[in-house]
Amino acid sequence: MTEVTNATNGRETWEEKVVKPTLKKASERKPENKFETNSGLPLQRLYTPEDVADLDYERDLGYPGQYPFTRGVQPTMYRGRFWTMRQYAGFGSASESNQRYHYLLSQGQTGLSVAFDLPTQMGYDADHPMADGEIGKVGVSICSLDDMETLLNGLPLDKITTSMTINSTASVLLAFYVAVAKKQGVPLNKLGGTVQNDILKEYIARGTYIYPPRPSLRLITDMIAFCTTEVPNWNTISISGYHIREAGSTAVQEVAFTLADAIAYVEAALASGQDVDKFAMRLSFFFNAHNDFLEEIAKFRAARRLWAKIMKERFKAKDPRSWMLRFHTQTAGSMLTAQQVENNVVRVTIQALAAVLGGTQSLHTNSRDEALALPTESSARTALRTQQIIAYESNAADTIDPLAGSYYIESLTNSIEQKAQDYLDRIDSMGGTLKALENGFFHQEIEDAAFKWQQEVDSGERIIVGVNKFTANIQDSVERLVVNPALQDEQIARLNALRSRRDEADVQARFKALVSAAEGSENLMPHIIGCVESLATLGEICNVLRGVFGVYRPS
């Protein structure tokens, strides 16, 4: 207490005798009440011991690898090994994307991350009218087991981990992956990776949903149960705050709404009869790294501590591994600008360093040209090199949680955690995540935050370099990646060839079994894998499930 008292007295003296005379000569850049984080949290002029007077080191920080995991989930963090450098990639055909994966691995990438095109995300084959003009545009087109075999050709599935950013069709894409592994002779217990599989955030912030929420949750819990016994090293869900933030949320909302979704998934798995300590350790998270450098670091630390408390106190998990919030980070796509694209390299570097100092387990760094098109090979290499320079040249990863103990960082960590908890309490009072979703709570909160941000940009109160200040009347000469316009016809031809050689009677029998299982309570994953192995297509399997579950139409 002596340190706090001295700091209080010293600060008052400093404010009176040093700051006031200075302000009489020159005012600060903004009125005092206008200094705030990107999330609107007020910023004091100075932070001292009095701002963390209630901090208990053992209770609130502890040690890396131990509850409450504020300082990291591994005892040695990056002194053991660096985070996984997992560059998100996928475009055009499975063959083209496979070549990009081999290239990135040859350049030092340490894990795969697959981007799928919109028809694949929405459960449409390349020959469906809804897929017209969208094949391979924002990711790779995967319609069948043949496509997945091509995508993974020459990649050692027992030695690399693969993340697949897929949600409403996650069960089918995982089935493709499992079927390829079986054909390659790779034991399923050797497979490592993640499917995003976070359907709730699709209803909240993104929109690539197919079925209503409750059957969608059933698909997720079936996958969790299947992988717990059959693919034990697979992360069955990556609960994603990334897209919530991209939709315009604040950092506090990103933490709160992501953990609200996670709570709903845990509750659904428990309701299906599963043991929390059997599945919770395979849950993972996915966060955004935004522009407010220090707020982002505090955000990651707050999320870790809050989730540990939720799992230990709310769900009574006993295994310390169930308390860990392990997360992947991607730099903020929404912060990339089409103007002066080289500035994006700087933005991505700041965001990536925040993720590292915040203790991420894996990281994707966006490419400088992604505000214009899918990244070229050159820009993807620069994005990967950004991570490698942070890892090998900056020494930022050589000590654990280096900003711990900063009066500002600890105060901000506490503030984000408390305000996120306030949101969770509000969501509980509404009846939980599904009820809050149904009454439009998440949408309204995110829209309000996004509107406020855009107003500040439009008015010039918030500076975006090269956009509303420091503009330049120049035309950037940027090479752009162009997807082959003939791809759609080629993909449809491959689909027709596949259908002509498969055993149609076997396919229909598999569909009949899937319908029966969907109408009952049997786990759907073995049946979906059976359909995939009979060469049923993604769109056909999704249509079978549409017939049983229906299609979600937002009110």
C-alpha positions as CSV (number, residue, x, y, z in Angstrom):
1,M,0.0,0.0,0.0
2,T,2.9,2.3,0.6
3,E,3.8,2.2,-3.1
4,V,0.2,3.1,-4.1
5,T,0.0,5.9,-1.5
6,N,3.3,7.3,-2.7
7,A,2.2,7.1,-6.3
8,T,-1.1,8.8,-5.5
9,N,0.6,11.7,-3.7
10,G,3.3,11.9,-6.4
11,R,0.8,12.0,-9.2
12,E,-1.2,14.8,-7.6
13,T,2.0,16.8,-7.2
14,W,3.0,16.1,-10.8
15,E,-0.4,17.0,-12.2
16,E,-0.4,20.3,-10.2
17,K,3.2,21.4,-10.6
18,V,4.2,19.9,-14.0
19,V,1.2,19.1,-16.1
20,K,-0.9,22.2,-15.5
21,P,1.8,24.7,-16.4
22,T,2.5,22.7,-19.5
23,L,-1.1,22.7,-20.6
24,K,-1.3,26.5,-20.2
25,K,1.5,26.7,-22.8
26,A,0.2,24.0,-25.2
27,S,-3.0,21.9,-25.0
28,E,-3.1,18.2,-25.7
29,R,-4.1,16.9,-29.1
30,K,-7.6,16.1,-27.9
31,P,-9.8,17.1,-25.0
32,E,-9.1,14.8,-22.1
33,N,-12.3,12.9,-22.4
34,K,-11.6,12.1,-26.0
35,F,-8.6,9.9,-25.4
36,E,-9.8,6.4,-25.7
37,T,-9.0,3.0,-27.1
38,N,-10.5,1.9,-30.4
39,S,-13.2,0.2,-28.4
40,G,-14.1,3.4,-26.6
41,L,-12.5,2.6,-23.3
42,P,-11.3,5.9,-21.7
43,L,-7.5,6.5,-21.5
44,Q,-5.9,8.3,-18.6
45,R,-3.0,10.5,-19.2
46,L,-0.8,8.3,-17.0
47,Y,-1.1,4.9,-15.3
48,T,0.6,4.3,-11.9
49,P,0.4,1.6,-9.2
50,E,-2.9,3.0,-7.9
51,D,-4.5,1.8,-11.2
52,V,-3.7,-1.8,-10.3
53,A,-4.0,-1.6,-6.5
54,D,-6.3,-4.5,-6.4
55,L,-4.2,-6.8,-8.6
56,D,-3.2,-10.0,-6.9
57,Y,-0.3,-11.6,-8.8
58,E,-1.1,-15.2,-7.9
59,R,-4.8,-14.8,-8.4
60,D,-4.9,-12.6,-11.5
61,L,-1.7,-13.3,-13.4
62,G,0.0,-16.5,-12.1
63,Y,2.5,-18.2,-14.3
64,P,2.5,-19.4,-17.9
65,G,0.9,-22.8,-18.3
66,Q,-1.1,-22.4,-15.1
67,Y,-4.5,-21.1,-14.1
68,P,-5.7,-18.5,-14.9
69,F,-3.4,-18.6,-18.0
70,T,-3.3,-14.8,-18.2
71,R,0.4,-15.0,-19.1
72,G,0.0,-17.9,-21.7
73,V,-1.2,-21.5,-22.0
74,Q,2.3,-23.1,-22.3
75,P,4.9,-23.1,-19.6
76,T,7.7,-22.0,-21.9
77,M,5.6,-20.4,-24.7
78,Y,7.8,-19.4,-27.7
79,R,11.0,-20.3,-26.0
80,G,9.9,-23.9,-26.7
81,R,8.8,-23.3,-30.3
82,F,7.3,-20.4,-32.2
83,W,3.6,-20.1,-33.0
84,T,2.4,-22.0,-36.0
85,M,2.7,-19.8,-39.1
86,R,-0.5,-20.7,-40.8
87,Q,-1.1,-18.6,-43.9
88,Y,-4.8,-18.7,-45.0
89,A,-4.8,-19.7,-48.7
90,G,-7.0,-21.1,-51.4
91,F,-8.3,-20.0,-54.7
92,G,-9.5,-21.3,-58.0
93,S,-9.2,-25.1,-58.5
94,A,-7.9,-27.7,-56.0
95,S,-4.8,-28.1,-58.2
96,E,-3.9,-24.4,-58.1
97,S,-4.4,-24.2,-54.4
98,N,-2.3,-27.4,-53.9
99,Q,0.5,-25.7,-55.7
100,R,0.2,-22.6,-53.4
101,Y,0.3,-24.8,-50.3
102,H,3.5,-26.6,-51.5
103,Y,5.0,-23.2,-52.2
104,L,4.2,-21.7,-48.8
105,L,5.5,-24.8,-47.0
106,S,8.7,-24.5,-49.1
107,Q,9.0,-20.9,-47.8
108,G,8.8,-21.9,-44.2
109,Q,5.1,-22.0,-43.4
110,T,4.4,-24.5,-40.6
111,G,0.7,-25.3,-41.0
112,L,-2.0,-25.2,-43.7
113,S,-5.1,-23.0,-43.7
114,V,-7.7,-23.6,-46.3
115,A,-10.0,-20.9,-47.7
116,F,-13.1,-22.2,-49.5
117,D,-15.2,-20.4,-52.1
118,L,-18.7,-19.3,-51.3
119,P,-20.6,-22.2,-53.0
120,T,-18.5,-24.6,-51.0
121,Q,-19.3,-22.6,-47.8
122,M,-23.0,-22.6,-48.6
123,G,-23.4,-26.2,-49.6
124,Y,-23.7,-25.8,-53.4
125,D,-21.9,-27.8,-56.1
126,A,-20.3,-26.0,-59.0
127,D,-23.2,-26.8,-61.3
128,H,-25.9,-25.3,-59.1
129,P,-27.4,-22.0,-60.3
130,M,-26.6,-20.3,-57.0
131,A,-22.9,-21.0,-57.7
132,D,-22.8,-19.3,-61.1
133,G,-19.9,-16.8,-61.3
134,E,-18.6,-17.6,-57.8
135,I,-16.5,-20.7,-58.4
136,G,-13.0,-20.3,-57.0
137,K,-13.4,-16.6,-56.4
138,V,-12.8,-16.2,-52.7
139,G,-11.3,-19.6,-52.0
140,V,-10.9,-23.1,-53.5
141,S,-13.9,-25.0,-55.0
142,I,-14.4,-28.4,-53.3
143,C,-17.3,-30.4,-54.5
144,S,-16.2,-34.0,-54.0
145,L,-13.7,-36.4,-52.6
146,D,-11.8,-36.2,-55.9
147,D,-11.3,-32.4,-55.3
148,M,-10.1,-33.0,-51.7
149,E,-7.6,-35.6,-52.9
150,T,-6.3,-33.2,-55.4
151,L,-6.1,-30.4,-52.8
152,L,-4.1,-32.5,-50.5
153,N,-1.9,-34.3,-53.0
154,G,1.6,-34.8,-51.8
155,L,0.9,-33.3,-48.4
156,P,1.9,-35.5,-45.4
157,L,-1.4,-35.5,-43.4
158,D,0.3,-37.2,-40.4
159,K,3.0,-34.6,-40.2
160,I,1.2,-31.3,-40.8
161,T,-1.8,-29.7,-39.2
162,T,-4.6,-28.3,-41.4
163,S,-7.1,-25.6,-40.5
164,M,-10.2,-25.4,-42.6
165,T,-12.3,-22.2,-42.5
166,I,-15.7,-23.8,-43.0
167,N,-18.9,-23.6,-41.0
168,S,-22.3,-24.8,-42.3
169,T,-20.7,-27.5,-44.3
170,A,-17.9,-28.3,-41.8
171,S,-19.1,-31.9,-41.3
172,V,-18.9,-32.7,-45.0
173,L,-15.4,-31.1,-45.4
174,L,-14.1,-33.0,-42.4
175,A,-15.6,-36.1,-43.9
176,F,-13.7,-35.4,-47.1
177,Y,-10.5,-35.0,-45.1
178,V,-11.0,-38.2,-43.1
179,A,-11.7,-40.1,-46.3
180,V,-8.5,-38.9,-48.0
181,A,-6.5,-39.8,-44.9
182,K,-8.0,-43.3,-44.9
183,K,-7.1,-43.7,-48.6
184,Q,-3.6,-42.6,-47.9
185,G,-3.3,-45.1,-45.0
186,V,-2.9,-42.4,-42.4
187,P,-4.4,-43.5,-39.0
188,L,-7.1,-41.1,-37.9
189,N,-5.5,-40.6,-34.5
190,K,-2.5,-39.1,-36.3
191,L,-4.6,-36.3,-37.9
192,G,-4.2,-32.9,-36.5
193,G,-6.1,-29.7,-37.5
194,T,-9.2,-27.6,-37.0
195,V,-12.5,-27.0,-38.6
196,Q,-13.9,-23.6,-37.8
197,N,-17.4,-25.1,-37.5
198,D,-18.7,-22.0,-35.6
199,I,-22.2,-21.6,-36.9
200,L,-23.5,-19.2,-34.3
201,K,-21.2,-16.4,-35.4
202,E,-22.5,-16.9,-38.9
203,Y,-26.0,-16.0,-37.7
204,I,-24.5,-13.1,-35.8
205,A,-22.0,-11.6,-38.1
206,R,-21.4,-13.3,-41.4
207,G,-24.2,-15.2,-43.1
208,T,-22.9,-18.5,-44.5
209,Y,-25.5,-20.6,-42.8
210,I,-27.8,-23.3,-44.2
211,Y,-29.9,-24.9,-41.5
212,P,-31.7,-23.4,-38.5
213,P,-29.6,-23.0,-35.3
214,R,-30.8,-26.1,-33.4
215,P,-30.0,-28.7,-36.1
216,S,-26.8,-26.8,-36.8
217,L,-25.8,-27.3,-33.2
218,R,-26.7,-31.0,-33.5
219,L,-24.2,-31.3,-36.4
220,I,-21.6,-29.6,-34.2
221,T,-22.1,-31.8,-31.2
222,D,-22.2,-34.9,-33.4
223,M,-18.8,-33.9,-34.8
224,I,-17.4,-33.2,-31.3
225,A,-18.5,-36.7,-30.1
226,F,-17.2,-38.4,-33.2
227,C,-13.8,-36.7,-33.1
228,T,-13.4,-37.3,-29.3
229,T,-13.3,-41.0,-30.0
230,E,-12.1,-41.3,-33.6
231,V,-10.0,-38.3,-34.4
232,P,-8.8,-37.3,-30.9
233,N,-6.1,-34.7,-32.0
234,W,-8.6,-32.7,-34.1
235,N,-9.9,-29.4,-32.9
236,T,-13.6,-29.8,-33.5
237,I,-14.5,-26.2,-33.4
238,S,-12.7,-22.8,-33.7
239,I,-15.0,-20.3,-31.9
240,S,-14.5,-17.2,-34.0
241,G,-14.4,-13.6,-32.8
242,Y,-12.6,-12.7,-36.0
243,H,-15.7,-12.2,-38.1
244,I,-17.6,-10.5,-35.3
245,R,-14.8,-7.9,-35.2
246,E,-14.7,-7.7,-39.0
247,A,-18.4,-6.9,-38.9
248,G,-17.6,-3.8,-36.8
249,S,-17.6,-4.9,-33.1
250,T,-15.3,-3.5,-30.5
251,A,-12.6,-5.5,-28.8
252,V,-14.8,-5.9,-25.7
253,Q,-17.7,-7.2,-27.9
254,E,-15.3,-9.5,-29.7
255,V,-14.3,-11.2,-26.4
256,A,-17.8,-11.2,-25.0
257,F,-19.7,-12.5,-28.0
258,T,-17.1,-15.1,-28.8
259,L,-17.2,-16.5,-25.3
260,A,-21.0,-16.3,-25.3
261,D,-21.0,-18.6,-28.4
262,A,-18.5,-20.9,-26.7
263,I,-20.7,-21.2,-23.7
264,A,-23.6,-22.2,-26.0
265,Y,-21.5,-24.9,-27.6
266,V,-20.4,-26.3,-24.2
267,E,-24.0,-26.3,-23.0
268,A,-25.1,-28.1,-26.2
269,A,-22.4,-30.8,-25.9
270,L,-23.2,-31.3,-22.2
271,A,-26.9,-31.6,-23.1
272,S,-26.1,-34.3,-25.6
273,G,-24.5,-36.3,-22.7
274,Q,-20.8,-35.6,-23.3
275,D,-18.2,-35.2,-20.5
276,V,-16.8,-31.6,-20.4
277,D,-13.3,-32.9,-19.7
278,K,-13.4,-35.2,-22.7
279,F,-14.2,-32.5,-25.3
280,A,-13.3,-29.1,-23.9
281,M,-9.6,-29.4,-24.4
282,R,-10.2,-29.7,-28.2
283,L,-12.1,-26.4,-28.4
284,S,-10.1,-23.7,-29.9
285,F,-10.6,-20.0,-30.6
286,F,-10.0,-17.5,-33.5
287,F,-9.4,-13.8,-32.8
288,N,-8.8,-10.7,-34.8
289,A,-5.6,-8.6,-34.4
290,H,-6.7,-5.0,-34.9
291,N,-4.9,-1.7,-35.0
292,D,-4.9,-0.6,-31.4
293,F,-1.7,-2.3,-30.5
294,L,-1.8,-2.3,-26.7
295,E,-5.6,-2.8,-26.5
296,E,-5.2,-6.0,-28.6
297,I,-2.5,-7.4,-26.3
298,A,-4.7,-6.8,-23.3
299,K,-7.7,-8.3,-25.1
300,F,-6.0,-11.6,-25.6
301,R,-4.8,-11.8,-22.0
302,A,-8.3,-10.9,-20.7
303,A,-10.0,-13.5,-23.0
304,R,-7.7,-16.2,-21.6
305,R,-8.3,-15.4,-18.0
306,L,-12.1,-15.0,-18.4
307,W,-12.5,-18.3,-20.3
308,A,-10.4,-20.1,-17.6
309,K,-12.8,-18.9,-15.0
310,I,-15.9,-19.8,-17.0
311,M,-14.7,-23.4,-17.6
312,K,-13.5,-23.9,-14.0
313,E,-16.3,-22.1,-12.1
314,R,-19.4,-22.3,-14.4
315,F,-18.9,-25.7,-16.0
316,K,-16.9,-27.3,-13.2
317,A,-14.3,-28.7,-15.5
318,K,-11.5,-30.5,-13.6
319,D,-8.8,-31.0,-16.2
320,P,-6.6,-27.9,-16.4
321,R,-6.4,-28.5,-20.2
322,S,-10.2,-27.8,-20.3
323,W,-9.5,-24.3,-18.8
324,M,-7.1,-23.2,-21.6
325,L,-8.1,-20.7,-24.3
326,R,-5.9,-21.7,-27.2
327,F,-6.3,-19.4,-30.2
328,H,-5.4,-18.6,-33.7
329,T,-5.1,-15.0,-34.8
330,Q,-5.5,-13.3,-38.2
331,T,-4.6,-9.7,-38.8
332,A,-7.6,-7.4,-39.5
333,G,-8.8,-7.6,-43.1
334,S,-11.2,-4.8,-42.6
335,M,-8.3,-2.5,-41.8
336,L,-6.6,-3.1,-45.1
337,T,-7.0,-0.2,-47.6
338,A,-7.1,-0.1,-51.3
339,Q,-5.4,3.3,-51.2
340,Q,-1.6,3.2,-50.8
341,V,-1.6,-0.6,-50.5
342,E,2.1,-0.6,-49.3
343,N,0.9,0.9,-46.0
344,N,-0.9,-2.4,-45.3
345,V,2.5,-4.0,-44.7
346,V,3.0,-1.7,-41.7
347,R,-0.5,-2.3,-40.4
348,V,-0.1,-6.0,-40.6
349,T,3.2,-5.9,-38.9
350,I,1.8,-4.0,-35.9
351,Q,-1.2,-6.3,-35.7
352,A,1.0,-9.4,-35.9
353,L,3.3,-8.2,-33.2
354,A,0.3,-7.6,-31.0
355,A,-0.8,-11.2,-31.5
356,V,2.6,-12.5,-30.6
357,L,2.9,-10.4,-27.5
358,G,-0.6,-11.5,-26.6
359,G,0.4,-15.1,-26.7
360,T,-1.3,-16.6,-29.9
361,Q,-0.8,-20.2,-30.8
362,S,-0.9,-19.7,-34.5
363,L,-1.0,-16.7,-36.8
364,H,-2.1,-15.6,-40.3
365,T,-0.8,-12.3,-41.6
366,N,-2.8,-10.7,-44.4
367,S,-1.2,-9.7,-47.7
368,R,-0.9,-6.1,-48.7
369,D,-3.1,-6.5,-51.8
370,E,-6.1,-8.2,-50.2
371,A,-8.2,-5.0,-50.4
372,L,-8.0,-5.4,-54.1
373,A,-8.0,-9.1,-54.9
374,L,-6.8,-12.5,-53.6
375,P,-3.1,-12.3,-52.8
376,T,-0.4,-12.9,-55.4
377,E,2.4,-15.3,-54.7
378,S,4.8,-12.4,-54.1
379,S,2.5,-10.6,-51.6
380,A,1.8,-13.9,-49.8
381,R,5.5,-14.4,-49.4
382,T,5.9,-10.9,-47.9
383,A,3.1,-11.6,-45.4
384,L,4.8,-14.8,-44.3
385,R,8.2,-13.1,-44.1
386,T,6.5,-10.6,-41.7
387,Q,5.9,-13.4,-39.2
388,Q,9.4,-14.8,-39.7
389,I,11.1,-11.4,-39.1
390,I,9.1,-11.0,-35.9
391,A,10.1,-14.5,-34.8
392,Y,13.8,-14.6,-35.8
393,E,14.9,-11.0,-35.8
394,S,12.9,-9.0,-33.2
395,N,13.6,-11.2,-30.1
396,A,10.0,-10.3,-29.1
397,A,9.3,-14.0,-28.5
398,D,12.3,-14.7,-26.3
399,T,10.7,-13.9,-23.0
400,I,7.1,-14.8,-21.9
401,D,4.4,-12.1,-21.8
402,P,6.9,-9.3,-21.7
403,L,4.4,-6.5,-21.1
404,A,3.0,-8.1,-17.9
405,G,3.2,-5.7,-15.0
406,S,2.7,-2.6,-17.1
407,Y,0.3,-0.5,-15.1
408,Y,-1.6,0.3,-18.3
409,I,-1.6,-3.2,-19.7
410,E,-2.8,-4.7,-16.4
411,S,-5.5,-2.0,-15.9
412,L,-6.7,-2.4,-19.5
413,T,-6.8,-6.3,-19.2
414,N,-8.9,-5.9,-16.1
415,S,-11.2,-3.4,-17.8
416,I,-11.8,-5.6,-20.9
417,E,-12.4,-8.7,-18.8
418,Q,-15.0,-6.8,-16.6
419,K,-16.8,-5.2,-19.5
420,A,-16.9,-8.6,-21.3
421,Q,-18.3,-10.2,-18.2
422,D,-21.0,-7.5,-18.0
423,Y,-22.0,-8.4,-21.6
424,L,-22.1,-12.1,-20.6
425,D,-24.3,-11.3,-17.6
426,R,-26.7,-9.4,-19.9
427,I,-26.8,-12.3,-22.4
428,D,-27.6,-14.7,-19.5
429,S,-30.4,-12.5,-18.3
430,M,-31.9,-12.7,-21.8
431,G,-32.0,-16.5,-21.6
432,G,-28.7,-17.3,-23.2
433,T,-27.0,-17.0,-26.6
434,L,-29.7,-18.4,-28.8
435,K,-32.4,-16.1,-27.2
436,A,-30.1,-13.1,-27.6
437,L,-29.5,-14.1,-31.2
438,E,-33.2,-14.5,-31.9
439,N,-34.0,-11.0,-30.4
440,G,-31.4,-9.3,-32.5
441,F,-29.2,-8.2,-29.6
442,F,-25.8,-9.1,-31.2
443,H,-26.7,-7.5,-34.5
444,Q,-27.8,-4.3,-32.9
445,E,-24.7,-4.0,-30.7
446,I,-22.3,-4.7,-33.6
447,E,-24.2,-2.3,-36.0
448,D,-24.1,0.5,-33.4
449,A,-20.3,0.0,-32.9
450,A,-19.7,-0.2,-36.7
451,F,-21.8,3.0,-37.3
452,K,-19.9,4.9,-34.7
453,W,-16.5,3.9,-36.2
454,Q,-17.6,4.9,-39.7
455,Q,-19.0,8.3,-38.5
456,E,-15.6,9.0,-36.9
457,V,-13.8,8.1,-40.1
458,D,-16.1,10.2,-42.3
459,S,-15.8,13.2,-40.0
460,G,-12.0,12.9,-39.8
461,E,-12.1,12.4,-36.1
462,R,-10.5,9.0,-36.7
463,I,-7.5,9.1,-39.0
464,I,-6.9,6.3,-41.6
465,V,-3.6,7.1,-43.2
466,G,-3.9,7.4,-47.0
467,V,-7.7,7.4,-46.9
468,N,-8.9,10.5,-45.0
469,K,-5.5,12.1,-44.3
470,F,-2.1,12.0,-45.9
471,T,-3.7,11.1,-49.2
472,A,-1.7,11.0,-52.5
473,N,-2.9,11.5,-56.0
474,I,-1.1,8.5,-57.3
475,Q,-2.2,5.3,-59.0
476,D,-0.7,2.2,-57.3
477,S,0.7,-0.2,-59.7
478,V,-0.2,-3.5,-58.1
479,E,-0.1,-6.9,-59.7
480,R,-3.4,-8.7,-59.1
481,L,-4.2,-12.4,-59.0
482,V,-7.0,-13.3,-61.5
483,V,-9.0,-16.5,-61.2
484,N,-9.2,-18.5,-64.4
485,P,-12.6,-17.7,-65.9
486,A,-12.8,-21.2,-67.5
487,L,-12.7,-22.8,-64.0
488,Q,-16.4,-23.1,-63.6
489,D,-16.9,-25.1,-66.8
490,E,-13.9,-27.3,-65.9
491,Q,-15.2,-28.0,-62.4
492,I,-18.7,-28.9,-63.8
493,A,-17.0,-31.3,-66.2
494,R,-15.2,-33.0,-63.3
495,L,-18.5,-33.3,-61.5
496,N,-20.2,-34.9,-64.5
497,A,-17.3,-37.4,-64.9
498,L,-17.5,-38.3,-61.2
499,R,-21.2,-38.9,-61.3
500,S,-20.9,-41.1,-64.4
501,R,-18.4,-43.5,-62.8
502,R,-19.9,-43.9,-59.3
503,D,-22.3,-46.7,-58.1
504,E,-25.6,-44.7,-58.1
505,A,-27.4,-47.4,-56.1
506,D,-24.8,-47.2,-53.4
507,V,-25.1,-43.4,-53.3
508,Q,-28.9,-43.5,-52.9
509,A,-28.6,-46.2,-50.2
510,R,-26.2,-44.0,-48.3
511,F,-28.5,-41.0,-48.6
512,K,-31.4,-43.1,-47.3
513,A,-29.3,-44.1,-44.2
514,L,-28.4,-40.4,-43.7
515,V,-32.0,-39.3,-43.8
516,S,-32.9,-42.0,-41.2
517,A,-30.1,-40.9,-38.9
518,A,-31.0,-37.2,-39.3
519,E,-34.6,-37.9,-38.4
520,G,-33.5,-39.8,-35.4
521,S,-30.7,-39.3,-32.8
522,E,-27.9,-41.3,-34.3
523,N,-24.5,-39.6,-34.8
524,L,-24.4,-38.2,-38.3
525,M,-20.7,-38.2,-38.9
526,P,-20.3,-41.9,-39.9
527,H,-23.1,-41.6,-42.3
528,I,-21.7,-38.4,-43.9
529,I,-18.3,-40.1,-44.3
530,G,-20.1,-43.1,-45.9
531,C,-21.8,-40.7,-48.4
532,V,-18.4,-39.1,-49.2
533,E,-16.8,-42.4,-49.7
534,S,-19.5,-43.4,-52.2
535,L,-18.6,-40.3,-54.2
536,A,-21.6,-38.3,-53.2
537,T,-21.0,-34.6,-53.7
538,L,-21.0,-31.8,-51.2
539,G,-24.2,-30.2,-52.6
540,E,-26.0,-33.5,-52.7
541,I,-25.3,-34.3,-49.0
542,C,-26.4,-30.8,-48.0
543,N,-29.6,-31.2,-50.0
544,V,-30.4,-34.4,-48.1
545,L,-29.9,-32.6,-44.8
546,R,-31.9,-29.5,-46.1
547,G,-34.8,-31.9,-46.7
548,V,-34.8,-33.0,-43.1
549,F,-33.6,-29.9,-41.2
550,G,-35.0,-27.1,-43.4
551,V,-33.3,-23.9,-44.3
552,Y,-32.8,-20.9,-41.9
553,R,-34.5,-17.6,-42.9
554,P,-33.7,-14.7,-40.6
555,S,-36.7,-12.9,-39.3
